[in-house]
Amino acid sequence: MATEKFKGMTLDQLDEELVKLKKEQFNLRFQAASGQLENTARIRVVRREIARVKTVARALRGNAPAAASK
C-alpha cells in the first residue's frame, strides 16, 4: 500500500513531507499553466499523496474534533 511508507513516520516527519508535497504541487500547477508540464498524471499522484499524509497525521493526532466545534 502507498500509505505504509507514511505510517512509520512521526508527526514532524509527516509535516515536513506535507510541505515538500505542497511545494511540488505548486510547481506542477505552474508548469501546467505555462504548458511546460510533460507528466500530467503527476498532479493527481501528488494530490493523493497529500491526502494520505493528512490522513495518517490526523490518525496520529487523534480523532477528536477540532476546538471550533462550539
GIHUUR-V778156 format. One record per residue. N is the residue number from 1. PSI is psi in degrees with one decimal (* if undefined). OMEGA is omega in whole degrees, -180 to 180 (NA if undefined). D_CENTER is the distance of its C-alpha to the mean C-alpha in Angstrom with 2 decimals. Layout:
# GIHUUR-V778156
<<N;PSI;OMEGA;D_CENTER> <N;PSI;OMEGA;D_CENTER>>
This chain:
# GIHUUR-V778156
<<1;154.3;-180;15.62> <2;-26.3;-178;12.18> <3;-14.1;-177;11.13> <4;-36.3;-179;14.12> <5;-21.8;179;12.75> <6;-25.1;-175;10.36> <7;-24.7;180;13.29> <8;0.7;-176;15.49> <9;156.0;174;13.51> <10;172.6;179;14.64> <11;-38.7;179;12.99> <12;-42.3;178;13.55> <13;-39.1;178;11.99> <14;-40.0;178;8.75> <15;-40.5;177;8.99> <16;-42.2;179;9.90> <17;-38.9;179;7.16> <18;-43.1;178;4.70> <19;-43.9;180;7.74> <20;-44.1;-179;8.27> <21;-37.8;179;5.47> <22;-36.9;176;6.54> <23;-42.3;179;9.95> <24;-41.2;179;9.87> <25;-42.3;178;9.03> <26;-47.8;-180;11.85> <27;-38.8;179;14.09> <28;-40.2;178;13.76> <29;-38.7;177;14.73> <30;-44.6;179;17.55> <31;-38.9;180;18.74> <32;-40.2;-179;18.82> <33;-32.4;-179;20.81> <34;-0.9;177;23.21> <35;14.9;-178;23.74> <36;-6.5;-175;22.72> <37;124.7;-180;19.79> <38;-40.0;-177;21.15> <39;88.3;-177;18.39> <40;-21.6;179;17.17> <41;-20.4;-179;15.45> <42;-31.6;178;12.80> <43;-46.1;-180;11.41> <44;-42.2;-180;11.08> <45;-44.8;-179;9.65> <46;-41.4;179;6.76> <47;-41.2;180;6.30> <48;-34.7;177;6.76> <49;-36.8;176;4.69> <50;-43.7;179;1.52> <51;-39.3;179;4.98> <52;-43.4;179;6.18> <53;-44.2;180;4.93> <54;-37.1;179;6.11> <55;-46.4;-180;8.95> <56;-40.4;180;10.07> <57;-39.9;179;10.10> <58;-39.7;179;12.06> <59;-36.6;179;14.32> <60;-35.0;-179;15.10> <61;-22.1;-178;15.96> <62;159.0;-176;18.15> <63;9.6;180;18.56> <64;140.2;178;20.78> <65;161.2;-178;20.29> <66;166.6;-178;19.73> <67;-13.3;-178;22.95> <68;16.5;-177;23.15> <69;-16.7;179;24.57> <70;*;NA;28.10>>
